[in-house]
Amino acid sequence: MDQYNDLDGVAALMAALPLIVAPATTVVELAGALGRPTWLLSNSSELHWRKINDTGTDVWHHSVTHVEGAVLGDKASLVEALVARLKDWVAVRG
């Protein structure tokens, strides 16, 4: 599949995934437009305006949730937050 020029193929792949995790890119926008559960890796205060509540729900796509570390700009903190969230997500799904 051509991941750059075949948006139909990418959309079909996203439809088959239980969760999409990505930084602020076209991947997040397409996944959100499709209503797919998506975690937006947010390591910058520039994305704060996109959150509509304290749980990190995205203002444009309600299926998108922002994942942030304890310290903005600290990649290690972001990865720790992602790992913790993934563990919880997997535990709920068995």
Buried (B, 14 or more C-beta within 10 A) or exposed (E): EEEEEEEEEBBEEBEEEEEBBBEBEEBBBBBBBBEBBBBBBBBEEEBEEBBEEEEBBBEEBEBBBBBBBEEBEEEEBBBEBBEEBBEEBEEEEE
